[in-house]
Amino acid sequence: MSLVDSAMTREVLRDISKRPLDISGLDVHVTHGVIYLRGTLDKVRGYDEDLNIGEELHLLIKLLRQKSGIRDIVCEVELAGPSVIEQMSSQTKRVA
């Protein structure tokens, strides 16, 4: 890995760590200006229950695309947490 790629990888990891996301299962590296995100993403334990991991990932990708030197993002991330059906049933329980 070149010095530029390793510096960009550290910068991307620093930006990701500012979000309320558990990235312990996420592999992040940058090669020739392309960010590769692979693995599992979850919310930080004890953080707000209403946090939508999918929306956070979308915002994160949007922020990363704005960085200078980034040409593309390859996102092969699996979102952890409750399924859509489980989320809907928990919202129904709160309303009732």
C-alpha positions in Angstrom: 0.0 0.0 0.0 1.4 3.4 -0.9 1.9 6.2 1.6 -0.9 8.2 0.0 -3.3 5.2 0.2 -2.4 4.5 3.8 -2.8 8.2 4.8 -6.2 8.3 3.1 -7.3 5.1 4.8 -6.4 6.6 8.2 -8.3 9.8 7.3 -11.4 7.8 6.2 -11.3 5.7 9.4 -11.1 8.9 11.4 -14.2 10.3 9.6 -16.1 7.1 10.1 -15.2 7.0 13.8 -17.0 10.3 14.3 -20.4 8.7 13.4 -22.4 6.7 16.0 -21.5 3.4 14.3 -19.7 0.2 15.5 -17.1 -0.5 12.8 -15.4 -3.4 14.6 -16.7 -5.7 11.9 -15.8 -3.4 9.0 -12.8 -3.6 6.8 -11.8 -0.2 5.3 -9.0 0.5 2.9 -8.3 3.0 0.1 -6.5 2.0 -3.1 -5.8 4.6 -5.9 -8.5 6.9 -4.6 -11.2 4.2 -4.3 -12.6 3.5 -0.8 -13.5 -0.1 -0.1 -15.9 -0.7 2.7 -16.6 -4.4 3.5 -18.1 -6.2 6.4 -20.7 -5.6 9.0 -21.9 -2.2 10.4 -23.9 -1.8 13.5 -24.8 1.1 15.8 -22.8 1.8 18.9 -24.2 -0.1 21.9 -26.2 2.1 24.2 -26.8 4.7 21.6 -30.2 6.1 20.6 -32.6 3.2 19.7 -34.1 5.2 16.8 -30.8 5.4 14.9 -31.3 4.1 11.4 -28.1 2.4 10.4 -29.0 2.5 6.7 -29.4 6.3 6.8 -26.2 6.7 8.7 -24.4 4.7 6.0 -25.9 6.8 3.3 -24.8 10.0 5.0 -21.3 8.5 5.6 -20.9 7.6 1.9 -22.2 11.1 0.9 -19.5 12.7 3.2 -16.8 10.4 1.9 -17.6 11.2 -1.7 -16.9 14.9 -1.0 -13.3 14.3 0.1 -10.6 15.4 -2.3 -8.7 12.6 -3.9 -11.6 10.1 -3.7 -12.7 8.7 -7.1 -15.2 6.1 -6.1 -16.6 4.1 -3.2 -17.2 0.3 -3.2 -19.6 -0.5 -0.5 -20.2 -4.1 0.4 -21.6 -3.6 3.9 -24.1 -5.7 5.7 -26.2 -3.8 8.2 -26.6 -5.4 11.6 -29.4 -4.9 14.0 -33.1 -5.8 13.8 -34.7 -6.7 10.5 -37.2 -4.4 8.8 -40.1 -6.6 10.1 -38.7 -6.4 13.7 -38.4 -2.7 13.4 -42.0 -2.4 12.2 -43.3 -4.6 15.0 -41.4 -2.6 17.7 -42.8 0.7 16.3 -46.4 -0.8 16.3 -45.9 -1.8 20.0 -44.8 1.7 20.9 -47.9 3.3 19.2 -50.3 0.8 20.9 
